[in-house]
Amino acid sequence: MMDVGFIGWRGMVGSVLMQRMRESKDFERIAPVFFSTSKPLPQPPDIGREVPAVADAPDIEWLKALPVLVSCEGGDYT
């Protein structure tokens, strides 16, 4: 199962993506890792199964370790 990082999943675009991925059962085929630029870090989204705690998006080394990153973030971060 491939690790896929998600940045900006709580915003307008990201929340629609999360909803569609849940409906399509896409999360059954990947190991999602959710990142946030907010402090304190939020709870991960409900995708129908347990996932790791939300990671800190400014941790570049953690981001670089993932083979796929999906960014829905539209601010200064990207």
Secondary structure, DSSP 8 states (H G I E B T S, - for coil): -EEEEEESTTSHHHHHHHHHHHHTTGGGSEEEEEEE-SSS-------SS-----EETT-HHHHHT-SEEEE---STT-
